[in-house]
Amino acid sequence: MAVTIRNKTNRPVMVRFNSGLTCYLNGGDSSAEIMDGEIAHNEKLSRLRHRGIVEVIDAENPTAAAAQTKKAPPKVTKNKKTNP
């Protein structure tokens, strides 16, 4: 099974795989397809996923990962009343 990794931030991210190879992702970029053996039991990648920095997307079923993402609630601003 193949997966892709997407950087969810605006900053560059470095992801090291189990084989020792490193993937550099610019802000918002996605990697090429990666075999799941490269990321299985990868502690650094799991920390990046937990912090919301990267997203691992199944290459065969990309819509399932998109359905799991949470959107931030909209920011509410209050209008200040002017003095008469």
Secondary structure, DSSP 8 states (H G I E B T S, - for coil): -EEEEEE-SSS-EEEE-TTS-EEEE-TT-B---EEGGGTTT-HHHHHHHHTTSEEEEESS-HHHHHHH----------------
